[in-house]
Each structure stands twice: as C-alpha cells, then as structure tokens.
Amino acid sequence: MVATTSQPSDSHPPSRTRVALTVLFHSSCAIWSTILSKSALNGVEAPVTLLALQTTVQLVLLTGIGLFTGWIQLSRPPSAWIAILPLTIARLVGILAKTYCLASVNASVYQIARGLLLPFTLLLSLMVLRPRPYYPPLSLAGCAVVMSGFGAGMTADYSQMLTSGKGVLLGIGSSFTTAVESVVVKKFLGKGDEGMWQMVWMSNAMAVLFYIPLLPLSGELTAISGLMEPTPEGAEPGPSVHKFLGMAMLTGLSGFLLTIATFMQIAVTSPTTHMIVTAARGVAQSSLAIVLLGEALTVDRAGSMLLILSGSGLYGWAKDRHMQSKKPPADYLPVSSRDEPTNEVEMKPR
C-alpha cells in the first residue's frame, strides 16, 4: 500500500513538536548536503555528474526501503507518470540551479546569493495557490529588508571580485527555481492519488532518465575521464576521481535524507515557512563553511546575512501575528462548532 501523508494534515493541523522536529531534521540535512557538495565541487567542477550520482544513490535507497516497507509501487500506469512530470521538472531545474550556483560561489555566501527566495515565493504563492495568501504590510516590509540584504551583499562581493557576475545571476535563478519547486510540491502534496514516498521515488526515477542526455551535453565526462589519467612523475597530484566519487556517494546519502526532509517540511508547513527556515540556517552553514572549507567571512557578508535573517524573522512574526488575530477567543466558540470541521480548516494557518 502507498503511504499517503497529505490527507491527514488537511483535517488535523500538525503539532508544534512535529513541525519543530521536521524543521530541525530538514535544516541538518540541508547544511551537511551543501557542505559535502561544495567540498566535492572544490576538487572537480562537475555539477551535473555530481547530481546524477546523487540521484542514482537516492533512487537505489528509495527503491530498497520503499519495497521493504511497502511505501512504493514499481508498476504505475502511464497517466501517473505523466501527472508527476511537472513536479519532476520543477525539482530537476531547481536542484540544477542550486548546484551550479554552489559551484560558482562560496558556501559561506550561498544563502546570500539566493536571498531573493522570499519575494519570489510570495509572488508565486499569490499567482498559484488558492485561496490566495494575505500578506500584512509589516510582512512586506520584512520582504523589503531581505531584498536589501541580497542587494548589499551581492554588490559588495561583486565589487571586491569575491563573487563573479555568473554567481550573482545563478543566485537569482536559483532563488526563483527553488520558489517554484516549493509551491509546486505544496500543490502536489494536497492533490492526486500518489502518496509522498511514491512521488519522491517516481520523480527521482524520471530525473535519472533526464541526466542520461544531460551528462554528455554538459561536457563533464571528458573532465572526469581526464582525472583518471596517471599523474606525470614529479608533478603535483591533481584532484582525485576516487575522492570525487566518494564525496558523491556521501552527498547522495545526505541528498536522500534531504529529499525526504524537504517533502516532510513542506507537507507540515507553508512554502513561506519553508523559505524562512532556509534563510535561518544560513548562519550555521556559513560558520561550518568557514571552519571546514577555510572560506573567508567579510564584514559585508555578515551584515548582509543579518539583514536577510532579520527580514525573514520580521516577515514570519508579522504573518503569525496576523493569523493569531483572526482566531476567535476559545471561550466564545459555540458548542456546535465542534461538529463543523470545515470552519476550523479555514482558520488554521497555511
């Protein structure tokens, strides 16, 4: 039987403990996945190859665990695969943009480069989600602070030649595609006959097929094969293909956990909450990049990160205060309201 997780969440809001543990699990997986991926890309700049190996490892793990637990079914009708195609494309484009961005910027500035995630998520949520979310003026002010943090950080990094123009553009593109991915996943989790685990497995299976033509088109196979040639005597040893493959396996494991954590977090939170957590974990990620990868943290980067975190916090606080103000006092709820669950669903935060 395929596990379905989206339906219960529609009638019973998840507990605070479940939300907190899910967010903590997702943040931990995301941080280590980023650090491990950047470590692999520092040796060999082959984003598509890295992602292809990661996705293959994830698919093997998902297949083994899913078949053992009965959470997935290998045989699905063509209509099911066609229905899941938009989700697969959104996730594939999103992860490609994020990985190319990570290859072009330092891990310590990665979250700053993707600082436009909040405004893109707000805009897409208004365009796609129904009913349309309402954003209080104070939350929009928080969005403006986030945008100023992105602008200040990227301008300073670009002027000091710490980040290239390519890195800035990839950061903008990655912010947009991640926002698209969050909103698309949120829509798919609430509709369709496939459960969360089945959707994860199907989207990864199709992604592997997409990587088959992408690998030769990327030109990375030539670079990888060059690493396998013996180093001339007396020359400095270059990057090791064995180290790259080993890191790819580790990132595949962390990516597997991150994929599950992403679906779990979006299932119990809104796309904007998902985005706020993504911004908040930037501090821990930057600190680990400085310690483990030897990257520099400038005053401009620290100030930009502070603006992004402050703006995200202001947005979240204003949004939560607005939702709390819409809830009637518990003492004045009529007894008959217990028999009307539809009203409760309409009042719960999304």
Disulfide bonds with the S-S distance in Angstrom:
none
